[in-house]
Amino acid sequence: MVLLDGQALAKHKESMLQEEVARLDVVPVLAVILVGDNPASRVYVNMKVKACARVGINCQLQHLEDSTPQSKLLEILHALNANSSVHGILVQLPLPAHMDTREILEAIAPHKDVDGFHPLNVGRVYSNSLLKGFLPATAMGVMQLLEHYNIAVKGKDVVIVGASNIIGKPLASLMLNAGASVSICHILTKDLSIYTQKADIVCVGVGKVGLVGPDLLKEGAVVVDIGINKQGDKIVGDVDFEAVRHKVSYITPVPGGVGPMTISALLQNTLLATQTALWERSC
């Protein structure tokens, strides 16, 4: 069993990003908006702020009250869209219940949408026509992790457990584009084992501790655990790591697997947004 060490790969990519950022004529600026006081969101945002600092990206954090009207957030986004010194915009999810997440995400200019959630960027992923635009960060991080460990996707049977717009659907599209046969399972799937027991690669991200055990996997499967759950004082994934470790060939640890790669992908997208803006201004 080999650990897919996202922490080490992300650190390596950060060193390269730091060099590329230093060669730019401007300092990349990423605007991050956090609404409310969701504890997990605060942790994620702090990790992103620190990662930006490590590579030389100026991360400008705006923390809004939970009661902030949606109209106020939209006003802020419109101003950031129009500000040429801001290269990337990220709204931390989830948003408070009174806000329409879809409307907020669609309000971010596609060329500054470094999370890759705007419908235009999503459509480019689905149609495999990403000549410009951004890949969703988590899906991008997963694919880079598999590539780094020379895990072939082409011709493989891949099961993705979780059909969210943020993780499951975009990851399925990237796997399909890479030549895999893809099945997506979700809460209404009648028998998860029918799909997972035959899969070469199983990716799971639904937020349910111990969802995937050895009985759901075939011998030598590759397991990508995207889940993040709090269990007592520990952070664990959706896979019963100790129970499956002797059955799988590769597996991501939680923490230290997909999480660092998601942040790395966000930094890469911010650099790309900056480079694209500079190129367009020079034309």
C-alpha positions in Angstrom: 0.0 0.0 0.0 1.3 3.4 -1.1 0.2 6.7 0.5 -0.8 9.4 -2.0 1.0 12.2 -0.2 -0.8 15.3 -1.2 1.1 17.3 1.4 4.5 16.6 -0.1 3.3 17.2 -3.7 1.6 20.5 -2.7 4.8 21.6 -1.1 6.8 20.8 -4.2 4.3 22.7 -6.4 4.4 25.7 -4.0 8.2 26.0 -4.5 7.6 26.1 -8.3 4.7 28.6 -7.9 6.9 30.8 -5.8 9.5 31.0 -8.5 6.9 31.8 -11.2 5.2 34.5 -9.1 8.5 36.1 -8.5 9.1 36.5 -12.2 5.8 38.4 -12.7 5.7 42.2 -13.2 2.9 42.4 -10.6 1.9 40.8 -7.4 -1.1 38.5 -7.9 -4.1 39.5 -5.9 -6.7 37.0 -4.7 -9.8 38.4 -3.0 -11.4 36.0 -0.6 -14.8 36.6 1.0 -15.9 34.8 4.1 -19.5 35.3 5.2 -20.4 34.2 8.7 -18.5 32.2 11.3 -18.7 28.6 10.2 -15.7 27.0 12.1 -14.7 24.8 9.2 -14.8 27.7 6.7 -12.6 29.8 9.0 -10.1 27.0 9.1 -10.1 26.6 5.3 -9.8 30.3 4.7 -6.9 30.6 7.1 -5.1 27.8 5.3 -5.6 29.5 1.9 -4.4 32.8 3.3 -1.2 31.2 4.6 -0.6 29.3 1.4 -0.9 32.5 -0.6 1.6 34.2 1.6 4.1 31.3 1.1 4.1 31.7 -2.7 3.9 35.5 -2.8 0.2 36.0 -3.6 -1.5 38.9 -2.0 -4.6 37.5 -0.4 -7.2 40.1 0.5 -9.7 38.7 3.0 -13.1 40.3 3.6 -15.0 38.8 6.5 -18.7 39.7 6.5 -21.3 39.2 9.2 -23.6 36.2 8.8 -26.5 38.7 8.5 -25.0 40.5 5.6 -27.7 41.0 2.9 -27.1 39.2 -0.4 -27.4 42.5 -2.2 -24.3 43.7 -0.2 -22.3 40.7 -1.2 -23.3 41.2 -4.9 -22.2 44.8 -4.7 -18.8 43.7 -3.4 -18.4 41.2 -6.1 -19.3 43.7 -8.9 -16.7 46.1 -7.5 -14.0 43.3 -7.4 -14.9 42.3 -11.0 -14.3 45.8 -12.1 -11.0 46.2 -10.2 -8.2 45.4 -12.6 -5.7 45.0 -9.8 -7.7 42.0 -8.5 -6.9 38.9 -10.4 -8.9 36.2 -8.6 -12.1 36.1 -6.6 -13.2 33.3 -4.2 -16.3 33.2 -2.1 -15.9 30.6 0.7 -18.8 28.0 0.8 -21.2 27.3 2.3 -23.0 30.6 2.4 -25.7 31.5 5.0 -29.1 30.1 4.3 -30.6 33.4 3.2 -28.2 33.7 0.3 -28.6 32.1 -3.2 -25.3 30.3 -3.7 -25.9 29.9 -7.5 -26.6 33.6 -8.0 -23.5 34.5 -6.0 -21.2 32.2 -7.9 -22.6 33.4 -11.2 -21.9 37.0 -10.2 -18.1 36.3 -10.2 -16.5 37.2 -13.5 -15.5 34.0 -15.2 -11.9 35.2 -15.8 -11.5 35.8 -12.1 -13.4 32.6 -11.0 -10.3 30.8 -9.6 -12.5 28.2 -7.8 -13.9 27.1 -11.2 -17.5 27.2 -10.2 -19.0 29.7 -12.7 -21.2 28.0 -15.3 -19.0 29.1 -18.1 -16.0 27.4 -16.6 -18.0 24.4 -15.6 -19.3 24.1 -19.2 -15.7 24.2 -20.5 -14.8 21.3 -18.2 -17.9 19.2 -19.3 -17.2 19.8 -23.0 -13.5 19.2 -22.6 -12.8 22.6 -24.2 -10.8 24.3 -21.5 -8.6 26.4 -23.8 -9.0 29.1 -21.1 -10.7 29.2 -17.8 -10.2 27.2 -14.7 -10.7 23.7 -13.4 -12.5 23.2 -10.1 -9.8 23.1 -7.5 -10.5 19.8 -5.8 -11.1 17.9 -9.0 -7.9 19.4 -10.4 -6.0 18.4 -7.3 -7.1 14.8 -7.4 -6.1 14.4 -11.1 -2.7 16.0 -10.4 -2.1 13.6 -7.5 -3.0 10.5 -9.6 -0.7 11.8 -12.4 2.2 12.4 -10.0 2.0 8.8 -8.8 1.8 7.5 -12.4 -1.7 6.0 -11.8 -3.3 5.6 -15.2 -6.9 6.7 -15.6 -7.3 5.8 -19.3 -9.3 2.6 -19.7 -10.0 2.2 -16.0 -13.3 1.7 -14.2 -13.8 4.7 -11.9 -16.5 5.1 -9.3 -17.2 8.5 -7.7 -19.2 8.5 -4.6 -20.9 11.9 -4.2 -22.6 13.9 -7.0 -22.0 17.5 -5.8 -21.4 20.3 -8.2 -18.2 21.2 -6.4 -16.5 17.7 -6.3 -18.4 14.8 -7.8 -19.6 16.1 -11.1 -16.5 18.0 -12.2 -14.3 15.1 -11.1 -16.4 12.7 -13.2 -16.0 15.0 -16.2 -12.2 15.1 -15.8 -12.0 11.3 -15.4 -14.2 10.9 -18.5 -12.1 13.3 -20.5 -9.0 11.3 -19.5 -10.5 8.1 -20.9 -12.0 6.4 -17.9 -15.4 4.6 -17.7 -17.1 6.5 -14.9 -20.0 5.7 -12.6 -21.4 8.3 -10.2 -23.1 7.1 -7.0 -25.1 9.2 -4.5 -27.6 9.1 -1.7 -30.2 7.4 -3.9 -27.9 4.7 -5.2 -29.5 1.4 -4.2 -26.4 -0.8 -3.7 -23.1 1.0 -3.6 -21.1 -2.3 -3.6 -22.4 -3.2 -7.1 -20.3 -0.3 -8.4 -17.3 -0.1 -6.0 -16.4 -3.8 -5.9 -15.5 -3.7 -9.6 -13.8 -0.3 -9.6 -10.1 0.2 -10.3 -10.3 3.7 -8.7 -12.8 4.8 -6.1 -13.1 8.5 -5.2 -15.4 9.3 -2.3 -16.4 12.7 -0.9 -19.8 12.9 0.9 -18.9 13.7 4.5 -19.8 10.4 6.1 -17.3 8.7 8.4 -16.5 5.1 7.6 -18.7 5.0 4.5 -16.2 2.9 2.6 -14.8 -0.3 4.2 -12.9 -3.3 2.8 -16.2 -5.1 1.8 -16.8 -2.4 -0.8 -13.5 -2.6 -2.5 -11.7 -5.0 -4.8 -8.2 -6.1 -4.0 -5.6 -3.6 -5.2 -8.0 -0.7 -5.8 -6.9 2.9 -5.7 -8.8 4.9 -3.2 -9.1 8.7 -3.1 -10.7 9.9 0.1 -12.0 13.5 -0.4 -14.1 13.5 2.8 -13.4 15.7 5.7 -15.0 14.9 9.1 -14.4 15.7 12.7 -14.3 12.6 14.9 -13.5 13.6 18.5 -10.2 15.4 18.3 -9.3 13.8 15.0 -9.9 14.7 11.4 -10.9 11.7 9.3 -12.2 11.0 5.9 -15.1 8.9 4.5 -13.0 5.8 4.2 -12.2 3.4 7.1 -8.5 3.9 6.5 -7.1 1.3 9.0 -9.6 -1.3 7.7 -8.8 -0.9 4.0 -5.1 -0.1 4.0 -4.0 -3.7 3.6 -6.5 -4.3 0.7 -5.7 -1.3 -1.5 -2.7 -0.4 -3.7 -2.9 3.4 -3.2 -4.8 5.5 -0.8 -4.9 9.2 0.3 -4.5 10.0 3.9 -6.9 12.4 5.7 -5.6 14.9 6.5 -2.6 15.3 4.1 -4.1 13.9 0.9 -6.6 15.8 -1.3 -6.9 18.9 1.0 -3.4 20.3 0.3 -3.8 19.6 -3.4 -7.1 21.6 -3.5 -5.3 24.6 -2.1 -2.4 24.1 -4.5 -4.8 24.0 -7.4 -6.4 27.3 -6.2 -2.9 28.9 -6.1 -2.2 27.6 -9.6 -5.5 29.1 -10.9 -4.7 32.4 -9.3 -1.3 32.5 -11.1 -3.0 31.6 -14.4 -5.6 34.3 -13.9 -2.8 36.8 -13.3 -0.7 35.7 -16.3 -3.8 35.8 -18.5 -4.7 39.4 -17.4 -1.1 40.5 -18.1 -1.1 38.9 -21.5 -4.4 40.5 -22.5 -3.2 44.0 -21.4 -0.1 43.6 -23.5 -2.1 42.8 -26.6 
